[in-house]
Amino acid sequence: MTAVTVLGLGEAGRLYALGLAEAGADVRGYDPFTDARSAGIRQFDSPTEALAAAELAISLVGAGAAGSVAEQVLPLLTPGAVFADFNTSGPDSKAGLAEVAARHGVPFVDVAVMAPVPRAGSRTPLLVSGPAADRFAALMESLGAPVQTVPGPAGAAAGRKLLRSVFMKGLAGLVLECSAAGQAAGAEEWLLAEIAGELGPEGPALVARLIQGSHTHAVRRAHEVEDSLAYLGTLGTPAWMTEGTLRWLSALAADS
């Protein structure tokens, strides 16, 4: 039985903890700010207890806390345990975490979560890179998670996710702009139906999800687009559409 510790028990952390336990893992959880015991998660009050005998530690604490949490828990891991950073951030941030893990002698993997976790829980597609990518893939695939490894160091998977975000968040920004313009013109329902038709059989559900998701997760998605903008800057490519996407999400975040 694979021993897994989930650090951070927000929505995504809870879904991973429950899904991996159902798949046969021995799952422990730790989060000093939230109590997930009522959801059926075996949660501990200290990271030392939570990480005891863990083969895999999953960090789902948010990009802002990823560094400080890594510094706290890496010395507590048993020899050979893998530390997997699932938080969305840029390639440089992931590379920095990998350096911290290397100083502690801990195998590190950069994990990019490629779809909203509420849709498929622990079976959400993952893109991974870094020194422990193959070992992580073997552990997670044995628990039913689809994993694709990316050649290269930690940060390679994060970069690919940000490239995809340029499109997906940009598509959401375009739909939001069309929705606002359609509403002002008295043609919102017609315009959104036209867009949905162009997107194929799942178009109506996708349009609805883009609009609702942008409103619900505006703050987090704005941060992700900021990371995408920064990455495009390092690539030296234009980011005109992404700049507009950030304006839309920042406006929604300010209203939330």
N, C-alpha and C positions, 0 to 999 in steps of 0.2 A: 504494500500500500504506500503510495507516494505521499510524503509529508509536505504539505504546502501551508505557508503562512501568508495571509493577505493583510497588507498594511494599508489602512484607509478603508473604512466601511461605509462610504457614501453609496449612492445608487449603483455605480459600476462595481465597487468593491463587494457589496452585498451579493450582487448577481453572480460574480465570479466565485465567491466563497460558497454559495449555495449550489451552483452548477458543478463545480469541481468536486464537492462532497458527494453530490448525487452520482457523479461519474466514478466514484470509488476512491477519491483521495482522502487522506486524513488532514482535514483543514482546520487551522486555527486562525483567529483574527485579532487584530489590535488596532484600536483607534481611541486616543484619549479624549476625543471631542464628541463622540457619538456612541450610543449603546445599541447594538444590533442583536442582542440576545433574543429579543422577542421575535425576531425573524427566523430564529432557529440556528443562529451562528454561534459556534463555540468561541466566545471572545474572552481574552485575557486582559488583566489590568496592567501588565507590564510587558514591554517588548522582549525582555529576557525569557519570560514564560512562554510568550507566543512563538518565539523563534526556536525554542528547544527542539533539537533533532530535525529541524526543517531541512528538506532537500532543495526546496525552491521557495524564495521569498519574492512576493509580487508587490510592487509599490504602486498604489493607486491613490496617492495623496494630493495630487494636483502639482502642476509644474512649479508653482511658487514655493512649495514646501519640499520638493523632491530632494534638493541638495542637503538641507538640514536633517531630513529623515534618514537619508543615506549615511551621513556622518554618524548619526546616532546608532543605527542598527548594524552596519557592516561589521563592527568589531564583535558583535554578539553572535554572528553566524558560525555554525559548526564547519570544520574544514571540508571543502568541496561543495558546500551549498551554493546554489546559483542565485544571484540577485538580478531580478528582472524589473526594469523600469518601464511601466506601462503609461506613464504620463506623457501628454502631448507637449513637446517643446522642440526647439531647433536642433540641428545637428551638433552645433558647438556645445550646447548644454549637455547633450547625451555623451559627447566625447569627454567632457569634464567629469561627469559621473563615472565613466569608465576608468578614468585616471584615479579617482578616489578609491574605487573598488580594487584596482590593481595594487594600490599602496597597502591595502589590507589583505591582499592575496585572495580576493574573492572573484570567481568567474562572473562576468557581467554580460547582460544581453539588453540591447536596445529594442524595445517592443513598440511597434506602431499598431494601434487598434484601428482597423480599417472600416468599421461601420459602427453605428450607435449600438451600444451594448444591450439596451432593453429589447432589441429585436431578437437576439439569439443567445444572450447570456454568455456563458463560458464557451460557447461554440461560435463566437464572433470571429471572423477571419483576422489573422495576425500576420504582420510582416516583421521580420526580425533580422538583426545584424549584430555583429560584435563577437568577442572571443568565445562566448558560451552559446552561440546561436544554435548550433547543431544539437548540443545536449539539451537545451531548452525545448527545441522542437520535438525531440524524442519524448521528453516528459509530458508535454502538453498534448501531443498527438495520441499518446496512450490514454489520455483522458477525454478524447473526442474533440479537441480543439483543432481547427484547420490552421496550419502554420506554413508560411512560405519564407524561406531564408533568402537574404540578400547578400551577395558578396561584398566584402569590405568591412571596415571597422564600425564600432558603435557610432551612430549618427547617420549611417547610410539609410537605414529603414526610416528614421525620422524625416530625412530629406525627401524620400519618396512620398511619404504621407503628406508633407506640405505641398509638394507638387500637385498631388491629387486634390488637396484642399483649394488650390487656386481655381480649379474647375468647379468642384462641388459647392463651395461657399460662394463662388462667383455666380453660379447658376441660381443659387438662392437669392443673391442680391438682385439679379436681373428679374426674377419672378416678383420680388417685393416691389421693385420699381414699376413693373407692368401693372401690378395690383393697385398701387397708388394712382397711377395714371388712368387706369381703367375706371377706378372708382370716381375720379374727378370728371371723367367723360361720360359717366353713366353707363359704362359698358364693361364693368369688371368681370361679371359672370361669363360673358361671351369671350372676353380676351383670355381668361384663365382656361376656358374650355379649349380654345384654339391652341394654347401652349401645351396643354395636356395631350391633345391629339397628336402633336408633333413628337411627343416623348414616348409614344407607343402604348401598348395595352395597360401598363402600370402607370401611365402618365397622371391620371387624376389623383391617385394615392400619393405619387411623388410630389406633385405640386402642393397638395395639402400638407405633406410632411415638411417640405421646405419652408413653407410659410409658418406653420406652427412651431417647428423646431427652432427657427430663427428667433422667434419671440421668446420661447421658453429658455433657450440656452444662449441668449445674445451675449452675455458677458464672457462666457467661456469661448464662444466662437470668435468673438472679437479678438481675444488674446491669440487664438490660433491663426487668425488672418494676419495679425501683427508679426507672428513668427514667419508666416509665409512671405510677407513683404520683405522681412530681413533676409530671408534665404534667397529670394529673387535678387536682392541687392548684391549678395555675394556672387551670384551667377552673372551679374552684369546685364540682365535682360529687362525689358520694359515691364512695368507693373501698373499700367494705367487702370486696367479693369479691377485689379486687386485693391488699389487705392479707393476706388468707388465702393467696393464691397465692404471695406473697413468703415467707410462713412455710414453706410446703412446699418451695419451691426452696432456701431458705436451709438448711433441715434436710438436704436431699440434698447440698448443697454441702459442708456441714460433715462429712458422712460420706464424702465422696469423697477 
